[in-house]
């Protein structure tokens, strides 16, 4: 039996905005799951992964710095994704809500690490994570600003 080819969501009657909202929140959830999985690694596995990554970057002596940078970057991504998801959902930029959600997730992540073998929850790591969330929010603002400027420029030239 032949099955029909998948039809894009818009042709099925699902509004494009709804699809954007769903995918925006799925990206947030995927990022949170990835962070959770990294945090669920015991200390030996986490250290091993950091050392391998440091070696690939040709900076094996900077493993500790690379670990903190990884914290920062994963939460930068989360901050940008949260900003996008709240924007897609409400049509408005919600930086403080994004910051609160990112900070609460960072705190819960550090709390989660208290129960992982050989890991510890650190207030300093929450601080680094929050800096990452703020950077992600600022990145989203900057990108939104540039996209809007380009749209205005294109519209004014048409």
Secondary structure, DSSP 8 states (H G I E B T S, - for coil): --------GGGGT--HHHHHHHHHHHHHHHHHHHHHHHHTS-HHHHHHHHHHHHHHTT-GGGHHHHHHHHHHHHHHHHHHHHHHHHHHHHSS--HHHHHHHHHHHHHHHHHHHTTSTT----HHHHHHHHHHHHHHHHHHHHHHHHHHHHHHHHHHH-
